Amino acid sequence: MLIENPWALLLAPLPLLVRWLSPRLVLPELALWVPFLAPLAEAAGERPDVDPVARRTLSQRLILVALWLLILAALCRPQWLGEPIREPLLIRDTLVAVDISGSMETADMRAASGGLETRLAAVKQLLTQLIHERQGDRFGLILFGSAPYLQAPFTRDAVLFEQLLAEAEVGMAGPKTMLGDAIGLAIKHFEYSGERQRVLLLVTDGNDSGSRMPPLEAARIAAAEGVKIHTLAVGDPDTEGDRALDLDALAAISATTDAKLIQASTADQLNGVRQLLARLHPSGKAEQQHRPRQELYPWPLAAALLLMLISQTWLYRINRRATHGH
């Protein structure tokens, strides 16, 4: 139990102070002087009252005291404290930009079982593990091909992120690879982030297809905004043609933002991303604790209103009986 406004208890003697310090009521009324009033009242067995102020009965005074105490109880704002709830402190915002262009369907990633799987399938498995490990961070998801799209805003909901990531399919955003445009969208989305630590994990095969904003220029803007771009080059480095890895371009992007390039052609090498982030950006273990509060002032306030209604009804019936003589 918590009292939010304990100072309200100091108002308890206020009605007594008002009664003692207020001047006595004097009604300037004309009255007929009856010299034989006292003998007449004595003969009738009555006692004349010369005080124009009606005296309250004991029950009326008790009701007023109870009303005042209930009002004070509501003014104190009593609160019921629930069980402590622990939540991880927000450490950083990590935005993941995943290339879903046509080249990401290349099956050249060596799985732990020894077979080959597509680049996108291997990336999905990596990111699923990553977000479950780093519960102190918020994750966002950008999918890009011929154009970038925000698939998921920053969230701590690992299940939601995993579901939206699983829905990503090669070719959804077009066949090309617009690296620079994806970085530009990430920078814009980071503008709504209040965190100082901003990390972009750019997952691609690294072959830019002519972005409207050149990737290196976008990286310079990101560096000015305090965004670190770790690039993850997936696939076989010996691949040739349109689907070859452009490691030099990815290395330049990371170096511009004082970040790292990771090259991975197997599932084991993909784990290097998790190790890199754990070393450079440790996941926060700090927690914040709070206890939910439930306001209780409506109860004494409702009791005061109910008591007032009952007392007024009771007084009305008494006065009515006195007026009608029964």
Secondary structure as GFF3:
##gff-version 3
##sequence-region A 1 326
A	DSSP	beta_strand	2	3	.	.	.	ID=ss1
A	DSSP	three_ten_helix	6	11	.	.	.	ID=ss2
A	DSSP	alpha_helix	14	21	.	.	.	ID=ss3
A	DSSP	alpha_helix	37	44	.	.	.	ID=ss4
A	DSSP	alpha_helix	58	75	.	.	.	ID=ss5
A	DSSP	beta_strand	78	81	.	.	.	ID=ss6
A	DSSP	beta_strand	85	88	.	.	.	ID=ss7
A	DSSP	beta_strand	93	99	.	.	.	ID=ss8
A	DSSP	three_ten_helix	102	105	.	.	.	ID=ss9
A	DSSP	beta_strand	109	110	.	.	.	ID=ss10
A	DSSP	beta_strand	116	117	.	.	.	ID=ss11
A	DSSP	alpha_helix	119	133	.	.	.	ID=ss12
A	DSSP	beta_strand	138	144	.	.	.	ID=ss13
A	DSSP	beta_strand	148	155	.	.	.	ID=ss14
A	DSSP	alpha_helix	158	166	.	.	.	ID=ss15
A	DSSP	alpha_helix	179	190	.	.	.	ID=ss16
A	DSSP	beta_strand	198	204	.	.	.	ID=ss17
A	DSSP	alpha_helix	215	224	.	.	.	ID=ss18
A	DSSP	beta_strand	227	234	.	.	.	ID=ss19
A	DSSP	three_ten_helix	241	243	.	.	.	ID=ss20
A	DSSP	alpha_helix	247	256	.	.	.	ID=ss21
A	DSSP	beta_strand	261	264	.	.	.	ID=ss22
A	DSSP	alpha_helix	267	280	.	.	.	ID=ss23
A	DSSP	beta_strand	287	290	.	.	.	ID=ss24
A	DSSP	beta_strand	293	295	.	.	.	ID=ss25
A	DSSP	alpha_helix	298	324	.	.	.	ID=ss26
###
